Amino acid sequence: MTAPIDLYFWPTPNGWKISIALEEMALPYTTHLVDLYNKGQFDPDFLKVSPNNKIPAITDPDGPDGAPIHIFESGAILQYLARKTGLFCGKSERDRIAVDQWLMWQMGGVGPMAGQAHHFLKFAPEDLPYAKDRYRTEVGRLYKVLDTQLSKNEYVAGADYSIADMALWGWCSLWEGQQQTLDDKPHMKRWLDTVSARPAVQKGRALHAEHRRDPTAKR
């Protein structure tokens, strides 16, 4: 029996990428909560796995050549798991290139910009109209790019569901908190509904959902 992968996790859009992927790929895993509200990301043992003190991270006891391996950065983890299983990474070289470029687009664009939009629109301790408008507008632009791509494809990288969809879904599902609208993005809405209906997505999203809360709320 395959030894379970250790998943270092907190229920955020970045954490969901990997919990969803593990569920989709039917890989056994053990969850280790990294409590971001209590600075668990700075624990010395966690830093051995994720030197950038960010979740998610994994330890695969059955890594390359059968030796354990630590992996941090959600995009790198997704690519590793897809190669390990041969799933959700494209059937041909052209397919793989499409998956990789849209995965990188999420990592370099949607994730950082949506994260900044959430911060300045919901959690910043002072009102900063310039920052709010900058990140709200950029997220809107990116979602129009996504909607255009999805007007021509069932999923973001083509006809098949892939790790690029897994990477995007969590942040895109929080569009309301980013002060966006789907009224002019029907293809993105269709895609969100389709991906949200997948049982593995629902299970990965639900993992330790009880720990999600507004970090600005009084404790």
Secondary structure, DSSP 4 states (H G I P E B T S, - for coil): -PPPEEEEE-SSHHHHHHHHHHHHTT--EEEEE--GGGTGGG-HHHHHH-TT--S-EEEETT-GGG--EEEESHHHHHHHHHHHHT-SS-SSHHHHHHHHHHHHHIIIIIHHHHHHHHIIIII-SS--HHHHHHHHHHHHHHHHHHHHHHTT-SBTTBSS--HHHHHHHHHHTTTTTTT--STT-HHHHHHHHHHHT-HHHHHHHHTTGGG---TTS--
